[in-house]
């Protein structure tokens, strides 16, 4: 196998490899590398301004081929990771899982996610806190439900618990009050059937509110 061509552009470097006889016009295998990966590959293979590497006609052995392929995989994994983040907030764990599902090697997926973290594009704790602040206002749910939702999204228990705990008490009270007045007014009815009140309280607990929070709210109306 030899290098057929190397095409540089501001956003990528296209490296075409193929069998020895492909230099006369046959097709080859093309790898797209980011400029950063190209420089990284150049350093790892000992190239530079004084000793150019990967020039047309240059033989490519298995270690060099593997290095080029891995650099291209890291480039694609990083671009796929950035695209996935554009559509929704994802946890580190979920993003790595989705990249693997797209066929990226574990090392490339880890590299892409770590790069995004380093650049500040991926921050699990901040994403958790943003979700918690939104959920308590839009979904009107309690801390336990917020924590459970974040765990289901792939965030760590530590980040999920911290984010749920960061919800302001006034927002939590407002969410509980809305739920009671809108969906479970039976809790405020003094002559209501005790069984119906227990059912309503159980439903609120499934929405993430603590039993003590519910009791305090109901007592405030007595």
N, C-alpha and C positions, 0 to 999 in steps of 0.2 A: 504493500500500500504506500502511496505517495501523496504529497500535497498537490492538489490540482490548482487551487487558487485561494487567495486571501483578499477579501474586499472589505475596506474600512468605510464606515460612515459615522456621523456624530453619535448615533444611538446604538450601533452594534458593529460587530466584526463577524463576517461570514467566512467560515473556513470550510473549504470543499476538499474532501478526501476521496480517493478511488484507487483502483488497481493500476499497476504500472502502465498498462496499455491505454488507460483512459485519458492520458495526456494528449492523445491524438484526436479526442473528440467524444469519448465515452462519458456517460453520466457518473456522478459520484455521490457520496454522502455529504450533506451540508449541515454544519453546526453553527448556530447563532450564539455569539457570546456578547455580553455587555462589555463596554470599554474597560470597566473595572476588572471583570473576569479575565479579559485579554491580558491586562498588565500583571495580574496575579499569575496567570499561566506562563507569561514571559519570564517572570522572576523564578518560578519553580523549575523551568526548563533551562535556565541559565542564559536567556537571550538578553538583548539590549541594543542600544544604538550602535555599539561597536561590533556586535555579533548578532545580526538578525537571525531570527528563527522562523520556522514554518513558511519557507519560501517555496514557490512552485517547483515541483520536481524533487523536493526533499523527501527521502524515505521516512516512513512513520512506523515505528515498531509498536508493540502492544502497550507498553507503559505510557508512551506518548499519546496513543489513541485513547486510552482510558482517561488520561488527564484532560484531553480535549472534550471527550464525552461528558465527564463530570462537570467541567466548567460550563458547558452548554446546559446541562440539567439544572445547575444552580441558577443560571440566568433565567431559565423558563420558570423554575419554582418561585423565584422572587417576583417575577412579573405576574404569575398566577395568584400568588399570595396577595399582592397589592390589589389585583382586580377583585378578589374575594372580599377584601376589606371595604372596597368601594360600595358593595351591595349591602353589607350588614356588619354590625360589630360581632366579632368572633373572638372566642377565647384562644389562648395560645394552643391549648390541647386540641380544640376543635379545628383550628386552622391547619395544624400539622396533619390531623386525620384526613381533612379534605384534600390536602395536597397529595397524600399517599393514595387516596382514592383516585386521584387524577393520574396516577402512575409514576409519581416522583419517588426517587429513592429516599430512604429515611434521612440520610445525611444531607441531601439537598433541601429537603423540607425543613429540617432543623436549622440549616444555614439561613434560609430565606426568612423564617420567623425570627430568628435571633437578630438578623440585620434590621428588620422592621422595628423590633424592640429598641435596638441601639439608636435608631434614627428618631424614635419617639412616635412612630405611627401605630405601634401596638403596645398597649398598657392595660393589662388585665384589671388592676385595681381601679384605675380611672373608668374603664368600661363598666365595671360592676357598679360603681357609685353612680354613674350616669343612668344606668338601667334602674337602680333602686329609686332614685329621685323621680324618674318618669313613671315607674310602675305605681308608686303610692298615690300619685296624682291622677293618672289616667285609668289605671285598673282598679284603684281603691282597694288594695290588698295590704295585708299586714306583713310584719318582718319575716315570719316563718315561711310565708308563701314566696316572698322575694328571694330569700335564701335558697329555697327549693328550686325555684325557676333558674337561678344562676347556676346551681349545681347541674341541672339538666342541660344547660347550655355548654357545659364542659369547664366552667371556671373552678378553681380550687376552693375547698371548703373554707380556708382561711380568708380568701378574698371575698367570697360570698357572704360569710358571717360579718366581716368588717363593713361591707357595703350595706347590709341590712341594718346593722347597728348605727350607721351614719344618718339614717332617715330621721329628720327632725320630729320631735314629739308632737308639735302642732299639726304637722302634715298627717301623722298617723291618726291623731284624734279626728281630724277632718274626714279622713277616709272612712274610719269606723262610723262616724256620725252619718255620713252619706249612705253607707250600706244599711244601717239600721232604719233610717227614715224612708229610704227608697224601697228596700227589699224586705226588711224584717221589722216592721212597725209593731208587730205583736209583742216584742220585747218591752215596749213602752206602755202597753195596755195592762193596767193593774188587775183587771178581772179576766185576763186571758187564760186559756187552758195551759196548765203547767207543762203538759206534754208538748204543746205547740211551741212554747217558749224554749224548752230544751232543744227541740229540733232546730229552731232558729239560731240558738247559740252554737250548736254543733256545726251548722252551715258556716257561720262566721269564723269558727276555728279552722275550718277547712280552707278558708280564704286567708289564713295566716295570722289571725288575731289571737292573742292570748286570752285565756279564760278570765284572768283577773282584769284585763283591759275591758272586756265586755261587761263584767260585773260592775266595775266602777262607773261605766257610762250609764248603765241602767239605773243604778242607785242615785245618780245625779238628777234623775227625773222624778224620784219618789218624794 
